[in-house]
Amino acid sequence: MSIYVGNLSYEVNQEDLNEVFTEYGTVKRVHIPTDRETGRVRGFAFVEMVSEEDEDKAIQALDGAEWMERNIKVNKATPREDRSSFGGGRRNNRF
């Protein structure tokens, strides 16, 4: 499982997030999505920790906290929805 961290500063980097979440346990991975066209941080990230207990502690402590002049949103990440269909589906087995 991983943690969703929203309302992040556009200046945030992996080291910043790693440092904050390490206070609650061992961080396994930090992923900060960027915009495809601009390369700019999109304002959210995903943090994976070694144990679910560590994740729960981090969520409890950080959800709604002010960090880098923003009130961040921290919760369990939900599975990504399938966005393969753009409303129309396939026609005659062509894309």
JOTAJO-V817324 format. One record per residue. N is the residue number from 1. RES is the residue in one small letter. PSI is psi in whole degrees, 0 to 359 (NA if undefined). NEAR is the number of other ideal C-beta (glycine too) atoms within 12 Angstrom. Layout:
n | res | psi | near
N | RES | PSI | NEAR
N | RES | PSI | NEAR
This chain:
n | res | psi | near
1 | m | 159 | 23
2 | s | 171 | 29
3 | i | 135 | 39
4 | y | 132 | 31
5 | v | 114 | 45
6 | g | 170 | 26
7 | n | 40 | 25
8 | l | 153 | 35
9 | s | 147 | 24
10 | y | 354 | 21
11 | e | 355 | 16
12 | v | 149 | 31
13 | n | 174 | 18
14 | q | 321 | 23
15 | e | 320 | 14
16 | d | 309 | 24
17 | l | 318 | 36
18 | n | 316 | 26
19 | e | 316 | 17
20 | v | 314 | 29
21 | f | 337 | 36
22 | t | 337 | 21
23 | e | 341 | 18
24 | y | 1 | 29
25 | g | 188 | 24
26 | t | 126 | 19
27 | v | 128 | 30
28 | k | 318 | 21
29 | r | 145 | 20
30 | v | 130 | 27
31 | h | 122 | 22
32 | i | 104 | 29
33 | p | 145 | 22
34 | t | 157 | 19
35 | d | 134 | 13
36 | r | 321 | 8
37 | e | 319 | 7
38 | t | 338 | 9
39 | g | 3 | 11
40 | r | 144 | 16
41 | v | 140 | 23
42 | r | 358 | 22
43 | g | 10 | 22
44 | f | 167 | 29
45 | a | 170 | 36
46 | f | 134 | 31
47 | v | 128 | 41
48 | e | 134 | 27
49 | m | 164 | 34
50 | v | 320 | 20
51 | s | 153 | 16
52 | e | 328 | 18
53 | e | 317 | 15
54 | d | 319 | 26
55 | e | 315 | 32
56 | d | 319 | 20
57 | k | 317 | 22
58 | a | 317 | 36
59 | i | 313 | 29
60 | q | 317 | 17
61 | a | 327 | 20
62 | l | 340 | 32
63 | d | 121 | 24
64 | g | 356 | 17
65 | a | 151 | 23
66 | e | 128 | 13
67 | w | 129 | 27
68 | m | 43 | 21
69 | e | 26 | 13
70 | r | 149 | 21
71 | n | 109 | 17
72 | i | 153 | 32
73 | k | 124 | 23
74 | v | 121 | 35
75 | n | 175 | 24
76 | k | 135 | 22
77 | a | 141 | 24
78 | t | 153 | 11
79 | p | 145 | 10
80 | r | 134 | 11
81 | e | 151 | 7
82 | d | 116 | 7
83 | r | 25 | 7
84 | s | 333 | 11
85 | s | 130 | 11
86 | f | 38 | 9
87 | g | 332 | 7
88 | g | 335 | 9
89 | g | 196 | 11
90 | r | 152 | 11
91 | r | 126 | 8
92 | n | 38 | 6
93 | n | 27 | 6
94 | r | 156 | 7
95 | f | NA | 10
